[in-house]
Amino acid sequence: MISANGGINQQRVAICNAVTISRLLNATLVIPKFLYSNVWLDKSQFGDIYQEDYFIKYLKSDIQIVKDLPVELQSLDLEAIGSLVNDTDVMKEAKPSLYVKKILPILLRNRVVHFIGFGNRLSFDPIPSDLQRLRCRCNFHALRFVHKIQETGAVLVERLHGRRASSSPLKDNLLGQFAIKSDPSANKSDASKYLAVHLRFEIDMVAYSLCYFGGGKDEEDELEAYRQIHFPVLSELKKTTKLPSAAFLRSEGKCPLAPEEAVLMLAAIGFKRSTKIYIAGAEIYGGKDRMAAISRLYPALVTKETLLSPSELEPFRNFSSQLAALDFIACAAADAFAMTDPGSQFSSLVQGYRMYYGGGDLPTIRPNKRRLASILVKNATIEWNEFESRVRKLIHQTKQVHERPVARSIFRHPRCSECMCRTEQ
């Protein structure tokens, strides 16, 4: 059993790692539970987001999966018998051998083990090829969104691409029976194209970064109040430990890109004013005022809230994870995808999906934030032509797709023999 913490993206990774550990320990997996987060405020469980029966059936040759713990085990006090395992019991970097040595004896003795949290476990090399292959099968094939999400996601993509858009393996996987089938007589050039941008600038990200974004004392007080509620450990650490300054964090590329910085990057790359841009994410910190620069330069700016009617959005209200699933679909299906925070789990999963299903035709813009920061810090004195040239060179280098480097996430870099038959571009 696992109870996964975090948002939908952290939970997705936890599911695939749980499948892998079940295979490693030759154990039956109970459909994972999702812990309630005071950041995401979503009570959705596995079956609200993913198709349970499809998940069980697809992986049946790899592991046995059940929807509930057997009746005779449900009354056990798992904490009393030592079957609760939290993130402090098993290091994040623990190798498969540690699970066999430490967890398997508990499983054999008590017949059940319950992992609490399970953040990013069994994610570090070296991992046997068969286990890596299973993680890929889980992420790219076994996890399919429920019909409610697929159907609304299909509406979203249709309104972005238009009815003349062509079908693709990616859309078929994401949207299932709701994917638009290609019209052989249609001219593909008539399909509307769009850029999706994951603008990771919500208040949780801004507060956790410890960076400064020019809002004076009001900003500092607001973010500290948020930290005290949602990140109390970080808030206490600020009081007792000398942490890096906001200026140092910015120079090291540790700060999330603000919308006004993101728009400079997009303009330098060459996206025209007429470009249709889909903005993914929750409410941007600073609201409309913060978005003014990007919306002035790119008036064809859309979100799921502007593309879908209130009645179409109603089933998803108060379910941030399900809304994030719609963003995932729109970003994965985009003609180009740009992220402002390369460390974001959402962006990493979208990048991996596009790499796995895109056939090399779905570019992803992933800036090196440290190098970009060194360029942005000079934006008041640098000539636009030089700024444009330096940003384009930076982005060109990061757009190149290589075989998965050692120790990099297989969800972000599936181009490896365990995941894909063809690993060369």
C-alpha positions as CSV (number, residue, x, y, z in Angstrom):
1,M,0.0,0.0,0.0
2,I,1.1,3.6,-0.6
3,S,-0.4,6.9,0.4
4,A,1.3,9.5,-1.9
5,N,1.8,13.1,-1.0
6,G,2.1,16.2,-3.1
7,G,0.1,17.2,-6.1
8,I,-1.0,15.2,-9.2
9,N,2.5,15.2,-10.7
10,Q,4.3,14.0,-7.6
11,Q,1.6,11.4,-7.1
12,R,1.9,10.1,-10.7
13,V,5.6,9.5,-10.1
14,A,4.8,7.8,-6.8
15,I,2.3,5.5,-8.5
16,C,4.9,4.3,-11.0
17,N,7.5,3.8,-8.4
18,A,5.0,1.9,-6.2
19,V,4.3,-0.4,-9.2
20,T,8.1,-1.0,-9.5
21,I,8.6,-1.8,-5.8
22,S,5.6,-4.2,-5.9
23,R,7.3,-6.0,-8.8
24,L,10.7,-6.0,-6.9
25,L,9.1,-7.5,-3.8
26,N,6.8,-9.8,-5.6
27,A,3.9,-8.1,-3.8
28,T,0.3,-7.3,-4.7
29,L,-0.3,-3.5,-5.0
30,V,-3.4,-1.9,-3.6
31,I,-4.6,1.0,-5.7
32,P,-2.6,4.0,-4.3
33,K,-4.3,6.5,-2.0
34,F,-3.6,10.3,-2.3
35,L,-2.9,12.3,0.8
36,Y,-4.7,15.6,1.2
37,S,-2.4,18.6,0.8
38,N,-3.0,21.9,2.5
39,V,-1.3,23.5,-0.6
40,W,-3.4,21.8,-3.4
41,L,-6.6,21.5,-1.3
42,D,-7.9,18.6,-3.4
43,K,-9.6,15.4,-2.1
44,S,-9.4,13.6,-5.4
45,Q,-8.3,9.9,-5.2
46,F,-6.9,7.6,-7.9
47,G,-10.2,6.7,-9.4
48,D,-11.2,10.4,-9.8
49,I,-8.2,11.0,-12.1
50,Y,-7.1,7.7,-13.6
51,Q,-9.0,4.7,-15.0
52,E,-8.6,2.0,-12.3
53,D,-9.7,-1.0,-14.4
54,Y,-7.5,0.0,-17.3
55,F,-4.5,0.4,-14.9
56,I,-5.1,-3.0,-13.4
57,K,-5.6,-4.8,-16.7
58,Y,-2.7,-3.1,-18.5
59,L,-0.2,-4.2,-15.8
60,K,-1.6,-7.6,-15.0
61,S,1.3,-9.4,-16.6
62,D,3.7,-7.4,-14.4
63,I,2.0,-7.3,-11.0
64,Q,-1.3,-8.0,-9.3
65,I,-3.3,-5.0,-8.4
66,V,-6.4,-4.9,-6.2
67,K,-8.7,-2.0,-5.3
68,D,-8.8,-2.7,-1.6
69,L,-6.8,-4.5,1.1
70,P,-8.1,-8.0,1.8
71,V,-10.7,-8.0,4.5
72,E,-8.6,-10.1,7.0
73,L,-5.9,-7.4,6.9
74,Q,-8.1,-4.3,7.2
75,S,-8.4,-4.5,10.9
76,L,-4.7,-4.6,11.6
77,D,-3.0,-1.8,13.5
78,L,-0.2,-1.3,11.0
79,E,1.7,1.1,13.2
80,A,1.6,-1.2,16.1
81,I,2.9,-4.2,14.1
82,G,5.6,-2.1,12.4
83,S,4.2,-2.0,8.9
84,L,4.1,1.7,8.5
85,V,7.0,3.1,6.5
86,N,7.5,6.8,6.1
87,D,10.0,8.9,4.1
88,T,12.5,9.0,7.0
89,D,12.6,5.2,7.2
90,V,13.9,4.8,3.6
91,M,16.2,7.4,2.1
92,K,15.2,8.9,-1.2
93,E,18.3,7.6,-2.9
94,A,17.9,4.1,-1.5
95,K,18.8,1.4,-4.0
96,P,16.5,-1.6,-4.8
97,S,18.7,-3.8,-2.6
98,L,17.7,-1.8,0.5
99,Y,14.0,-2.5,-0.1
100,V,14.7,-6.2,-0.4
101,K,16.8,-6.1,2.8
102,K,14.7,-3.8,4.9
103,I,11.1,-3.9,3.6
104,L,10.7,-7.5,2.4
105,P,11.1,-9.0,5.9
106,I,8.3,-6.7,7.2
107,L,6.1,-7.8,4.3
108,L,6.8,-11.5,4.8
109,R,6.2,-11.2,8.6
110,N,3.0,-9.0,8.5
111,R,1.7,-9.6,5.0
112,V,1.3,-5.9,4.5
113,V,3.4,-2.7,4.3
114,H,2.1,0.8,4.0
115,F,4.3,3.5,2.6
116,I,3.3,7.0,3.8
117,G,4.4,9.9,1.6
118,F,6.6,8.0,-0.8
119,G,8.0,11.1,-2.4
120,N,10.3,10.3,-5.4
121,R,11.4,6.9,-4.1
122,L,13.3,4.3,-6.2
123,S,14.1,7.0,-8.7
124,F,17.9,7.0,-8.8
125,D,20.4,5.0,-10.8
126,P,21.5,2.3,-10.8
127,I,18.1,0.5,-11.3
128,P,17.8,-2.8,-13.2
129,S,16.6,-2.5,-16.7
130,D,13.4,-4.5,-16.2
131,L,12.4,-2.2,-13.4
132,Q,13.1,0.9,-15.4
133,R,11.1,-0.6,-18.3
134,L,8.1,-1.1,-15.9
135,R,8.2,2.5,-14.7
136,C,8.0,3.6,-18.3
137,R,5.1,1.2,-19.1
138,C,3.3,2.6,-16.1
139,N,3.8,6.3,-16.9
140,F,3.4,6.3,-20.6
141,H,0.8,3.5,-21.0
142,A,-1.0,2.3,-17.9
143,L,-2.1,5.7,-16.5
144,R,-5.0,7.0,-18.5
145,F,-7.2,9.8,-17.4
146,V,-10.8,9.1,-16.6
147,H,-13.4,9.8,-19.4
148,K,-14.5,13.0,-17.8
149,I,-11.0,14.5,-18.0
150,Q,-10.4,13.0,-21.5
151,E,-13.6,14.4,-22.9
152,T,-13.1,17.9,-21.6
153,G,-9.4,17.7,-22.6
154,A,-10.5,16.8,-26.1
155,V,-12.7,19.9,-26.2
156,L,-9.8,22.0,-25.0
157,V,-7.4,20.7,-27.7
158,E,-10.1,21.1,-30.4
159,R,-10.6,24.7,-29.5
160,L,-6.9,25.3,-29.5
161,H,-6.1,23.4,-32.7
162,G,-9.4,23.5,-34.5
163,R,-11.3,20.7,-36.1
164,R,-8.8,20.3,-38.9
165,A,-6.1,19.2,-36.5
166,S,-4.6,15.8,-37.2
167,S,-4.7,12.8,-34.9
168,S,-1.5,11.4,-33.4
169,P,-0.3,8.6,-31.0
170,L,0.0,11.3,-28.3
171,K,-3.5,12.5,-28.6
172,D,-4.9,9.0,-28.9
173,N,-3.1,8.0,-25.6
174,L,-4.2,11.2,-23.8
175,L,-7.7,11.4,-25.0
176,G,-8.7,7.8,-25.8
177,Q,-12.1,7.5,-27.5
178,F,-12.5,11.3,-27.5
179,A,-9.5,12.0,-29.7
180,I,-10.4,13.7,-33.0
181,K,-9.8,11.4,-35.9
182,S,-8.0,12.9,-38.9
183,D,-10.0,13.9,-42.0
184,P,-8.0,12.6,-44.9
185,S,-9.3,15.3,-47.1
186,A,-8.4,18.1,-44.7
187,N,-5.5,20.4,-45.3
188,K,-3.2,20.1,-42.2
189,S,-2.0,23.7,-42.8
190,D,-5.5,24.9,-41.9
191,A,-5.1,23.7,-38.3
192,S,-4.4,26.4,-35.8
193,K,-1.1,26.1,-34.0
194,Y,-0.3,27.2,-30.5
195,L,2.5,27.5,-27.9
196,A,1.8,26.2,-24.4
197,V,3.6,27.9,-21.5
198,H,3.8,26.5,-18.0
199,L,4.1,29.7,-16.1
200,R,5.0,28.4,-12.7
201,F,4.5,31.5,-10.7
202,E,1.8,30.6,-8.2
203,I,2.1,31.8,-4.6
204,D,3.3,28.5,-3.2
205,M,6.3,28.5,-5.7
206,V,7.0,32.2,-5.1
207,A,6.9,31.8,-1.3
208,Y,9.0,28.6,-1.2
209,S,11.7,30.1,-3.4
210,L,12.6,32.8,-0.8
211,C,13.2,35.2,-3.8
212,Y,12.2,38.8,-4.1
213,F,10.1,40.1,-6.9
214,G,10.0,43.8,-6.4
215,G,6.8,44.1,-4.3
216,G,8.4,45.8,-1.3
217,K,7.4,45.1,2.3
218,D,3.8,44.1,1.3
219,E,5.2,41.3,-0.8
220,E,7.6,40.2,1.9
221,D,4.9,40.2,4.6
222,E,2.4,38.3,2.4
223,L,4.8,35.6,1.4
224,E,6.1,35.1,5.0
225,A,2.5,34.8,6.2
226,Y,2.0,32.1,3.6
227,R,5.1,30.3,4.6
228,Q,4.1,30.2,8.2
229,I,0.9,28.4,7.3
230,H,2.0,26.2,4.5
231,F,5.8,25.8,5.0
232,P,6.3,26.2,8.8
233,V,9.6,24.4,8.8
234,L,11.0,26.8,6.2
235,S,9.6,29.7,8.1
236,E,11.4,28.6,11.3
237,L,14.6,27.9,9.4
238,K,14.6,31.5,8.2
239,K,14.6,32.6,11.8
240,T,17.4,30.3,13.0
241,T,19.7,29.9,10.0
242,K,21.5,32.3,7.7
243,L,20.0,31.4,4.3
244,P,21.3,32.6,0.9
245,S,20.1,36.1,0.1
246,A,17.4,36.8,-2.5
247,A,20.1,38.4,-4.8
248,F,22.3,35.3,-4.6
249,L,19.4,33.0,-5.3
250,R,18.5,35.0,-8.4
251,S,22.1,35.0,-9.7
252,E,22.2,31.2,-9.3
253,G,19.0,30.8,-11.3
254,K,17.1,29.6,-8.2
255,C,14.2,32.0,-8.7
256,P,11.1,31.2,-10.7
257,L,10.8,33.3,-13.8
258,A,8.2,36.1,-13.4
259,P,5.8,36.7,-16.3
260,E,7.7,39.8,-17.3
261,E,10.9,37.8,-17.6
262,A,9.2,34.9,-19.4
263,V,7.8,37.3,-22.1
264,L,11.3,38.6,-22.8
265,M,12.5,35.0,-23.3
266,L,9.6,34.2,-25.7
267,A,10.1,37.4,-27.7
268,A,13.9,36.8,-28.0
269,I,13.3,33.3,-29.3
270,G,11.2,34.8,-32.0
271,F,7.5,34.1,-31.2
272,K,5.4,36.7,-33.0
273,R,2.8,38.9,-31.5
274,S,0.1,36.9,-33.3
275,T,1.2,33.6,-31.6
276,K,-1.6,31.9,-29.8
277,I,-0.3,31.1,-26.3
278,Y,-2.0,28.7,-23.8
279,I,-1.0,29.5,-20.2
280,A,-1.0,26.5,-17.9
281,G,-1.1,26.7,-14.1
282,A,-3.2,28.0,-11.3
283,E,-3.7,31.6,-10.3
284,I,-0.6,33.7,-11.0
285,Y,0.8,35.5,-8.0
286,G,0.1,39.2,-8.5
287,G,-2.9,38.5,-10.8
288,K,-3.6,40.7,-13.8
289,D,-1.0,43.3,-12.9
290,R,1.7,40.7,-13.0
291,M,0.4,39.3,-16.3
292,A,0.2,42.8,-17.9
293,A,3.5,42.6,-19.8
294,I,2.9,39.2,-21.4
295,S,-0.8,39.9,-22.2
296,R,0.2,43.3,-23.9
297,L,2.8,41.7,-26.1
298,Y,0.8,38.5,-26.8
299,P,-2.9,39.4,-26.9
300,A,-3.9,35.9,-28.2
301,L,-3.4,34.6,-24.7
302,V,-5.8,31.8,-23.5
303,T,-6.3,29.6,-20.5
304,K,-8.6,26.7,-19.8
305,E,-10.8,29.2,-18.0
306,T,-11.2,31.3,-21.1
307,L,-11.6,28.4,-23.5
308,L,-14.1,26.4,-21.5
309,S,-17.6,27.5,-20.5
310,P,-18.6,27.8,-16.8
311,S,-20.7,24.7,-17.2
312,E,-17.8,22.7,-18.8
313,L,-15.5,23.8,-15.9
314,E,-18.1,23.2,-13.2
315,P,-17.3,19.4,-12.7
316,F,-13.7,20.4,-12.0
317,R,-14.1,23.3,-9.6
318,N,-12.4,22.8,-6.3
319,F,-10.4,19.9,-7.7
320,S,-7.0,21.4,-8.5
321,S,-5.5,18.0,-9.5
322,Q,-8.2,17.4,-12.1
323,L,-7.7,21.0,-13.4
324,A,-4.0,20.3,-13.6
325,A,-4.8,17.2,-15.7
326,L,-6.5,19.4,-18.2
327,D,-3.4,21.6,-18.3
328,F,-1.3,18.5,-18.8
329,I,-3.3,17.5,-21.9
330,A,-3.2,21.0,-23.4
331,C,0.6,21.3,-22.9
332,A,1.4,17.8,-24.1
333,A,-0.6,18.3,-27.3
334,A,0.8,21.8,-28.1
335,D,2.9,22.5,-31.2
336,A,5.6,23.9,-28.9
337,F,5.9,23.8,-25.1
338,A,7.9,26.3,-23.0
339,M,8.5,26.0,-19.3
340,T,9.7,28.7,-16.9
341,D,10.8,26.4,-14.1
342,P,12.9,23.4,-15.4
343,G,12.6,21.9,-11.9
344,S,8.9,21.6,-12.1
345,Q,7.5,18.0,-11.9
346,F,4.7,19.0,-14.2
347,S,7.0,20.4,-16.9
348,S,9.3,17.4,-16.6
349,L,6.4,15.0,-17.1
350,V,5.0,17.0,-20.1
351,Q,8.5,17.1,-21.7
352,G,8.9,13.3,-21.3
353,Y,5.5,12.7,-22.7
354,R,6.2,14.8,-25.8
355,M,9.6,13.1,-26.2
356,Y,8.1,9.6,-26.0
357,Y,5.1,10.2,-28.3
358,G,6.2,13.1,-30.4
359,G,8.6,11.4,-32.9
360,G,11.0,14.3,-32.6
361,D,8.3,16.8,-33.9
362,L,7.2,18.3,-30.6
363,P,9.8,20.9,-29.5
364,T,10.2,21.7,-25.8
365,I,11.8,24.9,-24.6
366,R,13.6,24.3,-21.3
367,P,15.8,27.2,-20.3
368,N,19.0,26.9,-18.2
369,K,17.8,29.2,-15.5
370,R,21.3,30.0,-14.1
371,R,22.6,31.1,-17.5
372,L,19.3,32.9,-18.4
373,A,19.6,34.7,-15.0
374,S,23.0,36.0,-16.0
375,I,21.5,37.4,-19.2
376,L,18.4,38.9,-17.6
377,V,20.3,40.7,-14.9
378,K,21.8,42.8,-17.7
379,N,18.6,43.5,-19.5
380,A,18.6,47.2,-18.6
381,T,21.9,47.8,-20.2
382,I,22.2,45.2,-23.0
383,E,21.2,45.9,-26.6
384,W,18.2,44.0,-27.8
385,N,20.1,42.3,-30.6
386,E,22.7,41.0,-28.2
387,F,20.0,39.9,-25.7
388,E,18.1,38.1,-28.5
389,S,21.3,36.4,-29.8
390,R,22.4,35.2,-26.3
391,V,18.9,33.8,-25.4
392,R,18.5,32.0,-28.8
393,K,21.9,30.4,-28.4
394,L,21.0,29.3,-24.8
395,I,17.6,27.9,-25.9
396,H,19.1,26.1,-28.9
397,Q,21.5,24.2,-26.7
398,T,18.8,23.2,-24.2
399,K,16.4,22.1,-27.0
400,Q,18.8,19.4,-28.3
401,V,17.5,15.9,-27.4
402,H,20.0,13.3,-26.3
403,E,19.9,9.8,-24.9
404,R,19.0,9.9,-21.2
405,P,22.1,10.9,-19.2
406,V,22.9,8.8,-16.2
407,A,21.0,9.8,-13.0
408,R,18.4,11.8,-14.9
409,S,14.7,11.2,-14.5
410,I,13.3,8.5,-16.8
411,F,10.0,10.4,-16.8
412,R,11.7,13.5,-18.2
413,H,14.2,11.7,-20.4
414,P,12.6,8.5,-21.7
415,R,15.0,8.3,-24.7
416,C,16.8,5.2,-23.5
417,S,16.8,1.5,-24.3
418,E,14.5,0.7,-21.3
419,C,11.8,3.0,-22.6
420,M,12.1,3.5,-26.4
421,C,13.2,1.2,-29.2
422,R,14.9,4.1,-30.9
423,T,17.1,6.3,-28.8
424,E,18.6,8.5,-31.5
425,Q,17.0,11.7,-32.7
